[in-house]
Amino acid sequence: MRVVFAGTPEVAVPALDAIAGSAHELVGVVTRPDAPSGRGRRLAESPVAARAAELGVPVLKPDHPRDPGFQQELRALEPDCCPVVAYGALLPRSALDIPAHGWVNLHFSLLPAWRGAAPVQHAIWAGDEISGATTFRIVEALDAGPTFGLMTETVRPTDTAGDLLERLAEGGAGLLVATLDGIADGSLEAREQPADGVSLAPKITVDDARVEWSESAVATDRRIRACTPGPGAWTTHEGDRVKLGPVTPIGNGPDLAPGVLAIGKSEVLVGTGTLPVRLGEVKAFGKKQMAAAAWARGARLGDGAKFA
């Protein structure tokens, strides 16, 4: 089939590469416009745009896919199907109708669970033991289209959202190509999603990523891992924001009130609503990321210091 791939962030690049290496003809790529990036806030193209340029594939960067000019360019490419991974814009009916086989999305959950922008983060936060990816035909309702195929992936006890998403991106790339193969040869038929089991995964905000030390050690661990690497879990110490890497719940330890620190030579424990957790890496305001014990020494903290 002639395909036009749509995607934007780094997580979409494995699927782009897989499609470029498949039997399908990659005739174009759609991605979000260049956006400010880095400390200098200079305009930078998306990872998908950069990879498409390396592959020598034409790139379309519409402000919005409803733009008539973009839709005219897309029609000119005559795609049979448009595979999608994390494109980042809602597709209107006028765009959905252009390819004969529609737009086929690779979504990083086992639909109908975790429909929305942050399925991997929500799966970790909820304590799911199994995650996965699903391919489905995009309709105007959020992640509600009929599905083609799925893959499953075990959620490991120490997985961050970044860890799990990386594995799903790699495995999902093969699933997406297999789905295109099945559509092309007629062996795959999309099936409507069940009405039961629907859950939503809205974008996680910076406010969501603030640690609530009154929660249990298990809940604290899940929140921090779900928010790693983005938007990044955080707390405050003496009014300044402190970013936190993953923590380790410990089986026993000192009796610490929520947020209170116990400083050791090689570790820093923090009280939660249940048992303490051991801090991993810490990044204080204006400082480099470092091991918690080194941060505590540099800040000259002693027992009784507290996160808020």
Stockholm file with secondary structure:
# STOCKHOLM 1.0

chainA/1-308         MRVVFAGTPEVAVPALDAIAGSAHELVGVVTRPDAPSGRGRRLAESPVAARAAELGVPVLKPDHPRDPGFQQELRALEPDCCPVVAYGALLPRSALDIPAHGWVNLHFSLLPAWRGAAPVQHAIWAGDEISGATTFRIVEALDAGPTFGLMTETVRPTDTAGDLLERLAEGGAGLLVATLDGIADGSLEAREQPADGVSLAPKITVDDARVEWSESAVATDRRIRACTPGPGAWTTHEGDRVKLGPVTPIGNGPDLAPGVLAIGKSEVLVGTGTLPVRLGEVKAFGKKQMAAAAWARGARLGDGAKFA
#=GR chainA/1-308 SS CEEEEEECSGGGHHHHHHHHTSSSEEEEEECCCCEEETTTTEEECCHHHHHHHHHTCCEECCSSTTCHHHHHHHHHHCCSBEEEESCCSCCCHHHHTSSTTCEEEEESSCTTSSBSSCHHHHHHHHTCSEEEEEEEECCSSTTCSCEEEEEEEECCTTCCHHHHHHHHHHHHHHHHHHHHHHHHHTCCCCBCCCSSSCCBCCCCCTTTTBCCTTSCHHHHHHHHHHTTTTTCEEEEETTEEEEECCCEECSSCCCCCTTBEEECSSCEEECCSSSCEECCEEEETTSCCEEHHHHHHHTTCCTTCBCC
#=GC SS_cons         CEEEEEECSGGGHHHHHHHHTSSSEEEEEECCCCEEETTTTEEECCHHHHHHHHHTCCEECCSSTTCHHHHHHHHHHCCSBEEEESCCSCCCHHHHTSSTTCEEEEESSCTTSSBSSCHHHHHHHHTCSEEEEEEEECCSSTTCSCEEEEEEEECCTTCCHHHHHHHHHHHHHHHHHHHHHHHHHTCCCCBCCCSSSCCBCCCCCTTTTBCCTTSCHHHHHHHHHHTTTTTCEEEEETTEEEEECCCEECSSCCCCCTTBEEECSSCEEECCSSSCEECCEEEETTSCCEEHHHHHHHTTCCTTCBCC
//
